[in-house]
């Protein structure tokens, strides 16, 4: 799938978010090394701290569909639902917790993961890698000396 198609998928996924508390809808598409695609959206809870980010939701789907160690790239888009689909001008990059979850997948596979972060309206974007967004992060590679 092209960047544009994946951004459209992430924006569509965001519209299926359950985000009654923040009103901020995030969607995430995860692409495997073989080109398979799964998606997810944020899922909030009345006990606010139990909410799940779109990236975590999509990573769980990715593990079931093809495995956490087969992730090549992800696309994230976030904003507010409007008359013409998801709106918003700021690209949404993964939060710190999601960066940690993505680093787990990157270290499992042994290769970096590309992250395309898009605005709600899909017009603004930035491209990063997880190792760039979480330099010197702690992951499975750092547990090699554990019992
Ligand atoms: N959110 C995500 O889903 N992913 C991120 O990387 C940033 C934040 C969600 C969590 C919460 O439901 C809402 O956006 C506002 O923080």
Boltz pocket constraint, residues with backbone or C-beta under 6 A from the ligand:
constraints:
  - pocket:
      binder: B
      contacts: [[A, 18], [A, 19], [A, 22], [A, 24], [A, 25], [A, 26], [A, 41], [A, 42], [A, 43], [A, 44], [A, 51], [A, 52], [A, 53], [A, 54], [A, 55], [A, 93], [A, 94], [A, 95], [A, 98]]
      max_distance: 6.0
